[in-house]
Amino acid sequence: MRVPIYNLPRMPTLSRMLKRFLTIAAGALSGTVLAYAAAHYAAGWGLWPNRELDRSSSYLRQVMELVAENYVDGSKAGYDTLSKSALHGLLESLDPHSQFLEARDFRELEEDMNAEFGGIGVQVEMREGRVVVIAPIAGTPGDRAGIQRGDAIVSVDQKRLEKASMNDVIDLLRGKPRSDVTVRFFRPSTNLEFDVKLVREIIKVESVREVTLLPGRIGYIQLAQFSERTGKEFVLALERLSAKGMVALILDLRNNPGGLLDAAVEVAEPFFRKGELIVYTQGRDPKDRESFLSESRRAPVNVPVVVLINAGTASAAEIVAGALRDTHKAVLVGERSFGKGSVQSIFQLKNGEGLRLTTARYYTPSGVTIHEKGVDPQVEVVMTPEEDSQLRLQRARSDVSDTKAFAERFGFTPIADRQLDAALEVIQGVLGWTKRSSPAL
């Protein structure tokens, strides 16, 4: 209750003046606390102006006005054009995977999973301003033409790609099935450019490319990608090999560009007990962690396992390799993997546009990030891109078994798969050690 100061019957005493002073001080303090609390919650709710954002957007607006009013070619300096160019630069300067998607690009992204299209069959990545081949997809025109991991695309149908975005390149490579396209590549190992004329095909990739029992009852499974069907196909392949008496397994993930996270978890599950951690993703906020645990109800695979990896092993394939290595369930043989370990989220904007933004990264069970580091093998066996290309051709043309006939037809003598040979040596060593350490009965 406030005291009516001007209607006091007598002069205030010292005691009354002190009480008034304390009341005013307390009111001022509570007002300060309330003001601070209001400012805090207003900032949290987005009600308080973000001064840094205001300064930056104001500066951008000034630059856009300056360009729009003074650039020599006014047709290139409209505000809509400038704003979209700014958005492209804003997103695409963050990392190779974040991107502003104009309406056409956003629509194509939504249709990609189900639409059929003609392509050349290569997985590509934007690195240091160049579109680089991660790996050709087995059995596709790019694979048959001998395109190698690390090859950089220079031009498509004589159109140089010096300032092209990833979507621009994909649009140029895609087309009607059975249509021709000429692609110029730069190969770092030879420091030369070369043209390849390809005929587009509808790209349909089998996840499980090869399932066989090698001598010594060693199972071999090659995975080409991680799609919706991969988990089920992989489990069926394991069951087939187990029924034949498999005593060890080689899982070949070389030149596997990855795919779906869920598929990677499903492939890893047979090696884990229910509830064990396979992989987790972590965003910028500590609360943004999502763990992926095994849901397998069966006993884990209980044979020695070797996983083959190389520089073409990426994304979901790296998740499987990293999880098995981290938990000591497999030995990795080959080369350091590609290092694509980030999660992209899709946001829809107005006008049918959107953006793809890196919002998290993958981590192996021990907390090691895959992104831009890759997964290191315990047994390193390095093979050149040329050797990779030759081995892929040898596997694809196993029908030509005569060495001389193969050399005459394809221009080289079949070579040894040194990484597979090393994997077999590791398996034999583990089996030999297991046999020696088992008690005699």
C-alpha positions as CSV (number, residue, x, y, z in Angstrom):
1,M,0.0,0.0,0.0
2,R,1.4,3.4,-0.9
3,V,1.4,6.2,1.7
4,P,-0.2,9.4,0.6
5,I,2.8,11.6,1.0
6,Y,1.1,15.0,0.4
7,N,-1.6,14.4,2.9
8,L,0.5,13.6,5.9
9,P,-0.8,15.1,9.2
10,R,2.6,15.8,10.5
11,M,6.3,15.8,9.4
12,P,7.7,12.3,9.1
13,T,10.1,11.0,11.7
14,L,13.5,9.5,11.0
15,S,12.1,6.0,11.5
16,R,9.3,6.6,9.0
17,M,11.8,8.1,6.5
18,L,14.0,5.0,6.8
19,K,11.1,2.6,6.2
20,R,10.1,4.6,3.1
21,F,13.7,4.4,1.8
22,L,13.8,0.6,2.3
23,T,10.4,0.2,0.6
24,I,11.6,2.2,-2.4
25,A,14.9,0.3,-2.6
26,A,13.1,-3.0,-2.4
27,G,10.7,-1.9,-5.1
28,A,13.6,-0.9,-7.3
29,L,15.4,-4.2,-6.8
30,S,12.3,-6.3,-7.5
31,G,11.7,-4.2,-10.6
32,T,15.3,-4.9,-11.8
33,V,14.9,-8.6,-11.2
34,L,11.5,-8.7,-13.0
35,A,13.0,-6.7,-15.9
36,Y,15.9,-9.1,-16.2
37,A,13.6,-12.1,-16.1
38,A,11.4,-10.6,-18.7
39,A,14.3,-9.9,-21.0
40,H,15.6,-13.4,-20.5
41,Y,12.3,-15.1,-21.4
42,A,11.7,-12.6,-24.2
43,A,15.0,-13.6,-25.7
44,G,14.2,-17.3,-25.3
45,W,10.8,-16.9,-26.9
46,G,12.2,-14.8,-29.8
47,L,10.3,-11.7,-28.6
48,W,13.5,-9.6,-27.9
49,P,15.3,-8.2,-30.9
50,N,18.5,-10.1,-31.8
51,R,20.9,-7.2,-32.3
52,E,23.6,-9.3,-34.0
53,L,21.1,-10.6,-36.5
54,D,19.7,-7.2,-37.1
55,R,23.1,-5.7,-37.7
56,S,24.1,-8.5,-40.1
57,S,20.8,-8.5,-42.0
58,S,20.9,-4.7,-42.2
59,Y,24.5,-4.9,-43.6
60,L,23.4,-7.5,-46.2
61,R,20.5,-5.3,-47.2
62,Q,22.8,-2.3,-47.7
63,V,25.1,-4.4,-50.0
64,M,22.1,-5.7,-52.0
65,E,20.8,-2.2,-52.5
66,L,24.3,-1.0,-53.6
67,V,24.6,-3.9,-56.1
68,A,21.0,-3.6,-57.4
69,E,21.4,0.2,-58.0
70,N,25.0,0.2,-59.4
71,Y,25.8,-3.1,-61.1
72,V,26.3,-2.7,-64.9
73,D,23.9,-5.4,-65.9
74,G,20.6,-4.7,-64.2
75,S,19.0,-8.0,-65.4
76,K,21.4,-9.9,-63.2
77,A,21.0,-7.6,-60.2
78,G,17.3,-8.0,-59.3
79,Y,16.6,-8.5,-55.6
80,D,15.1,-12.0,-56.1
81,T,18.2,-13.1,-58.0
82,L,20.6,-11.5,-55.4
83,S,18.7,-13.0,-52.4
84,K,18.8,-16.5,-53.9
85,S,22.5,-16.2,-54.7
86,A,23.1,-15.0,-51.1
87,L,21.2,-18.0,-49.8
88,H,23.2,-20.4,-52.0
89,G,26.5,-18.9,-50.7
90,L,25.2,-18.9,-47.1
91,L,24.4,-22.6,-47.0
92,E,27.0,-24.0,-49.4
93,S,29.9,-22.2,-47.7
94,L,29.2,-24.3,-44.5
95,D,30.1,-27.8,-45.9
96,P,29.8,-29.9,-49.0
97,H,26.4,-31.3,-47.9
98,S,24.4,-28.2,-46.8
99,Q,22.5,-26.6,-49.7
100,F,19.8,-24.1,-50.5
101,L,17.2,-25.9,-52.7
102,E,15.3,-23.8,-55.2
103,A,11.8,-25.0,-56.1
104,R,12.9,-27.3,-58.9
105,D,15.7,-28.8,-56.8
106,F,13.5,-29.3,-53.8
107,R,10.9,-31.1,-55.9
108,E,13.5,-33.4,-57.5
109,L,14.8,-34.2,-54.0
110,E,11.4,-35.3,-52.9
111,E,10.9,-37.4,-56.0
112,D,14.4,-39.0,-56.0
113,M,13.6,-42.0,-53.8
114,N,10.8,-43.3,-56.1
115,A,11.3,-41.8,-59.6
116,E,13.1,-43.8,-62.3
117,F,15.8,-41.9,-64.1
118,G,18.6,-42.5,-66.5
119,G,22.1,-42.0,-65.2
120,I,25.7,-43.2,-65.6
121,G,26.0,-44.9,-62.2
122,V,28.5,-43.0,-60.1
123,Q,28.3,-41.6,-56.6
124,V,29.7,-38.1,-56.4
125,E,30.7,-35.6,-53.8
126,M,31.6,-31.9,-53.9
127,R,35.1,-31.4,-52.5
128,E,37.1,-28.2,-52.7
129,G,34.9,-26.9,-55.5
130,R,35.2,-30.0,-57.6
131,V,32.7,-32.8,-58.2
132,V,34.6,-36.0,-57.3
133,V,33.6,-39.6,-57.8
134,I,33.3,-41.4,-54.5
135,A,32.8,-44.8,-56.2
136,P,31.2,-46.1,-59.4
137,I,28.2,-48.3,-58.8
138,A,28.9,-51.9,-59.7
139,G,27.3,-53.1,-62.9
140,T,26.4,-49.6,-64.2
141,P,27.8,-47.7,-67.3
142,G,30.2,-45.7,-65.1
143,D,31.6,-49.0,-63.7
144,R,31.9,-50.7,-67.1
145,A,33.7,-47.6,-68.5
146,G,36.5,-47.8,-65.9
147,I,35.7,-44.6,-64.0
148,Q,37.7,-44.6,-60.8
149,R,37.2,-43.3,-57.3
150,G,38.9,-39.9,-57.1
151,D,38.2,-38.9,-60.7
152,A,36.9,-35.4,-60.9
153,I,34.2,-34.4,-63.4
154,V,35.4,-31.5,-65.5
155,S,32.6,-31.1,-68.0
156,V,29.4,-32.8,-69.2
157,D,28.6,-32.6,-73.0
158,Q,31.4,-29.9,-73.3
159,K,29.8,-27.7,-70.6
160,R,32.5,-26.8,-68.1
161,L,31.6,-27.2,-64.4
162,E,33.8,-24.4,-63.0
163,K,31.0,-22.8,-61.0
164,A,28.3,-25.5,-61.2
165,S,26.5,-26.7,-58.0
166,M,26.0,-30.4,-57.2
167,N,22.4,-30.2,-58.4
168,D,23.6,-28.7,-61.7
169,V,26.0,-31.6,-62.2
170,I,23.3,-34.2,-61.4
171,D,20.9,-32.6,-63.8
172,L,23.5,-32.8,-66.6
173,L,24.4,-36.4,-65.9
174,R,20.8,-37.6,-65.7
175,G,18.6,-38.0,-68.8
176,K,16.4,-40.3,-70.7
177,P,17.5,-44.0,-70.6
178,R,19.6,-45.0,-73.7
179,S,20.6,-41.4,-74.4
180,D,24.3,-40.5,-74.8
181,V,26.3,-38.2,-72.6
182,T,30.0,-37.3,-72.9
183,V,31.8,-36.7,-69.6
184,R,35.3,-35.3,-69.3
185,F,37.2,-36.4,-66.2
186,F,40.5,-35.4,-64.5
187,R,42.4,-38.3,-63.0
188,P,44.9,-37.2,-60.3
189,S,47.1,-40.3,-60.6
190,T,47.9,-39.4,-64.2
191,N,47.4,-35.7,-64.0
192,L,45.4,-35.9,-67.3
193,E,41.9,-35.1,-68.5
194,F,40.0,-37.6,-70.7
195,D,36.6,-38.0,-72.3
196,V,34.2,-40.9,-71.7
197,K,31.1,-41.4,-73.9
198,L,28.4,-43.2,-71.9
199,V,24.9,-44.4,-72.6
200,R,22.5,-43.6,-69.7
201,E,20.6,-46.5,-68.1
202,I,18.0,-46.8,-65.4
203,I,20.1,-47.3,-62.3
204,K,18.8,-50.1,-60.1
205,V,21.4,-51.4,-57.7
206,E,21.3,-54.7,-55.9
207,S,22.4,-54.3,-52.3
208,V,23.9,-57.8,-51.9
209,R,26.1,-58.3,-54.9
210,E,27.8,-61.5,-54.1
211,V,27.3,-64.3,-51.5
212,T,29.7,-67.3,-51.7
213,L,31.5,-69.8,-49.5
214,L,35.2,-69.6,-50.1
215,P,37.6,-72.5,-49.6
216,G,37.9,-73.4,-45.9
217,R,34.2,-72.6,-45.4
218,I,34.9,-68.9,-45.2
219,G,31.8,-66.9,-46.0
220,Y,32.0,-63.8,-48.3
221,I,29.3,-61.2,-48.7
222,Q,29.7,-58.0,-50.8
223,L,27.4,-55.1,-50.1
224,A,27.1,-52.5,-52.9
225,Q,24.9,-50.0,-51.0
226,F,22.4,-49.5,-48.1
227,S,18.8,-49.3,-49.2
228,E,15.5,-50.2,-47.7
229,R,16.0,-53.9,-48.6
230,T,19.6,-54.3,-47.5
231,G,19.0,-55.4,-44.0
232,K,16.7,-58.3,-44.9
233,E,18.8,-59.3,-47.9
234,F,21.9,-59.4,-45.6
235,V,20.2,-61.5,-43.0
236,L,19.1,-64.0,-45.6
237,A,22.7,-64.2,-47.0
238,L,24.0,-64.9,-43.5
239,E,21.5,-67.7,-43.0
240,R,22.4,-69.2,-46.4
241,L,26.1,-69.3,-45.5
242,S,25.4,-70.5,-41.9
243,A,23.4,-73.4,-43.3
244,K,26.4,-74.4,-45.4
245,G,28.7,-74.6,-42.3
246,M,30.3,-71.1,-42.4
247,V,33.2,-70.9,-39.9
248,A,34.3,-67.3,-40.6
249,L,33.0,-64.3,-42.6
250,I,34.4,-61.6,-44.8
251,L,32.1,-58.6,-45.3
252,D,33.2,-56.5,-48.3
253,L,32.2,-52.9,-48.0
254,R,34.8,-51.5,-50.5
255,N,33.4,-48.9,-52.9
256,N,30.1,-48.9,-51.0
257,P,28.9,-45.2,-51.0
258,G,26.4,-45.8,-48.2
259,G,22.8,-45.0,-48.1
260,L,20.2,-45.2,-45.3
261,L,21.1,-45.0,-41.6
262,D,18.4,-47.5,-40.7
263,A,19.8,-50.0,-43.2
264,A,23.3,-49.7,-41.6
265,V,21.8,-50.4,-38.2
266,E,19.9,-53.5,-39.6
267,V,23.1,-54.8,-41.2
268,A,25.1,-54.4,-37.9
269,E,22.4,-55.8,-35.6
270,P,23.2,-59.6,-36.2
271,F,26.6,-58.9,-34.6
272,F,25.2,-57.2,-31.5
273,R,23.1,-58.3,-28.5
274,K,19.8,-56.6,-28.0
275,G,20.2,-53.2,-26.4
276,E,23.9,-52.7,-27.4
277,L,24.8,-49.4,-28.9
278,I,25.6,-49.4,-32.7
279,V,25.9,-45.7,-33.5
280,Y,24.7,-42.4,-32.2
281,T,24.1,-39.0,-33.7
282,Q,24.9,-35.7,-31.9
283,G,23.8,-32.2,-32.8
284,R,25.2,-28.9,-31.5
285,D,23.0,-29.1,-28.4
286,P,24.0,-31.8,-25.9
287,K,20.4,-32.8,-25.7
288,D,20.3,-33.5,-29.4
289,R,21.8,-37.0,-29.0
290,E,20.0,-40.0,-30.6
291,S,21.2,-43.5,-29.9
292,F,20.6,-46.5,-32.2
293,L,20.6,-49.7,-30.3
294,S,20.4,-53.3,-31.6
295,E,16.9,-54.8,-31.5
296,S,18.0,-58.3,-32.5
297,R,16.4,-61.1,-30.6
298,R,18.9,-63.7,-31.8
299,A,22.3,-64.6,-30.5
300,P,25.0,-62.6,-32.2
301,V,27.0,-64.0,-35.0
302,N,29.8,-66.1,-33.4
303,V,32.4,-66.5,-36.0
304,P,35.6,-64.5,-36.8
305,V,34.7,-61.5,-39.0
306,V,36.8,-59.4,-41.3
307,V,35.5,-56.2,-42.9
308,L,37.1,-54.9,-46.1
309,I,37.1,-51.1,-46.6
310,N,38.8,-48.6,-48.8
311,A,38.5,-44.9,-49.7
312,G,35.2,-45.5,-51.5
313,T,33.6,-46.8,-48.3
314,A,31.4,-44.0,-47.1
315,S,28.4,-43.0,-45.0
316,A,26.3,-45.9,-43.8
317,A,29.1,-48.4,-44.8
318,E,31.4,-46.5,-42.4
319,I,28.8,-46.8,-39.6
320,V,28.9,-50.6,-39.9
321,A,32.7,-50.7,-40.2
322,G,33.2,-48.3,-37.3
323,A,30.7,-50.1,-35.0
324,L,32.2,-53.5,-35.6
325,R,35.8,-52.2,-35.1
326,D,34.9,-50.2,-32.0
327,T,33.3,-53.2,-30.2
328,H,36.0,-55.6,-31.2
329,K,33.6,-57.7,-33.2
330,A,35.6,-57.6,-36.5
331,V,39.0,-56.8,-37.9
332,L,39.1,-54.1,-40.6
333,V,41.4,-54.7,-43.6
334,G,42.2,-52.3,-46.4
335,E,42.4,-48.5,-46.4
336,R,41.0,-45.5,-44.5
337,S,37.4,-45.0,-45.5
338,F,36.0,-41.8,-47.1
339,G,34.9,-39.9,-44.0
340,K,31.3,-38.9,-44.7
341,G,29.7,-39.0,-41.2
342,S,27.2,-36.2,-41.1
343,V,23.4,-36.0,-40.9
344,Q,21.4,-33.7,-43.2
345,S,17.9,-32.5,-42.3
346,I,15.5,-31.1,-44.9
347,F,13.6,-27.9,-44.1
348,Q,10.7,-26.7,-46.3
349,L,10.6,-23.0,-47.0
350,K,8.0,-20.9,-48.8
351,N,7.5,-20.8,-52.5
352,G,8.2,-24.6,-52.7
353,E,11.8,-24.0,-51.8
354,G,13.8,-25.7,-49.0
355,L,17.2,-26.3,-47.6
356,R,19.3,-29.2,-46.7
357,L,21.3,-28.5,-43.6
358,T,23.9,-30.6,-41.7
359,T,22.4,-30.8,-38.2
360,A,24.3,-33.7,-36.6
361,R,27.3,-36.1,-36.9
362,Y,27.6,-39.8,-36.6
363,Y,29.7,-41.3,-33.8
364,T,30.9,-44.8,-33.2
365,P,30.0,-46.5,-29.9
366,S,33.3,-45.3,-28.3
367,G,32.5,-41.7,-29.3
368,V,34.8,-41.3,-32.3
369,T,33.5,-39.1,-35.1
370,I,33.6,-40.5,-38.6
371,H,33.2,-37.1,-40.4
372,E,36.2,-36.0,-42.4
373,K,38.3,-38.5,-40.6
374,G,37.1,-41.8,-41.8
375,V,37.6,-45.2,-40.2
376,D,41.1,-46.7,-40.1
377,P,41.7,-50.4,-40.7
378,Q,43.8,-52.4,-38.3
379,V,45.5,-54.1,-41.2
380,E,46.4,-51.6,-43.9
381,V,46.7,-52.8,-47.5
382,V,46.6,-49.9,-50.0
383,M,45.5,-50.4,-53.6
384,T,45.5,-47.8,-56.3
385,P,42.3,-46.7,-58.1
386,E,43.6,-48.4,-61.2
387,E,43.8,-51.7,-59.2
388,D,40.3,-51.1,-57.9
389,S,38.9,-50.6,-61.4
390,Q,40.6,-53.8,-62.7
391,L,39.3,-55.9,-59.8
392,R,35.7,-54.6,-60.3
393,L,36.0,-55.6,-64.0
394,Q,37.4,-59.0,-63.0
395,R,34.4,-59.7,-60.7
396,A,31.9,-58.4,-63.3
397,R,33.4,-60.7,-66.0
398,S,34.0,-63.9,-64.1
399,D,32.6,-65.6,-67.2
400,V,35.9,-65.0,-68.9
401,S,38.0,-67.5,-66.9
402,D,41.0,-68.0,-69.3
403,T,43.8,-65.6,-68.3
404,K,45.1,-65.1,-71.9
405,A,41.6,-64.5,-73.3
406,F,40.9,-62.0,-70.5
407,A,44.1,-60.1,-71.3
408,E,43.4,-60.0,-75.0
409,R,39.8,-58.8,-74.4
410,F,40.3,-56.2,-71.7
411,G,43.9,-55.1,-72.1
412,F,45.4,-56.4,-68.8
413,T,46.2,-59.6,-67.1
414,P,44.0,-60.4,-64.1
415,I,45.6,-59.2,-60.8
416,A,45.5,-60.5,-57.3
417,D,43.1,-59.0,-54.8
418,R,45.7,-58.2,-52.2
419,Q,43.1,-56.8,-49.7
420,L,41.0,-60.0,-49.9
421,D,44.2,-62.1,-49.6
422,A,45.1,-60.2,-46.5
423,A,41.6,-60.7,-45.1
424,L,42.0,-64.5,-45.6
425,E,45.3,-64.5,-43.8
426,V,43.8,-62.7,-40.8
427,I,40.9,-65.3,-40.8
428,Q,43.3,-68.2,-41.0
429,G,45.4,-66.7,-38.2
430,V,42.3,-66.3,-35.9
431,L,41.0,-69.8,-36.7
432,G,44.5,-71.2,-36.1
433,W,44.8,-69.4,-32.7
434,T,41.3,-70.5,-31.7
435,K,42.0,-74.1,-32.5
436,R,45.3,-74.0,-30.5
437,S,43.7,-72.4,-27.5
438,S,40.8,-74.8,-27.4
439,P,41.3,-77.6,-24.8
440,A,41.7,-81.1,-26.2
441,L,38.8,-83.5,-25.5
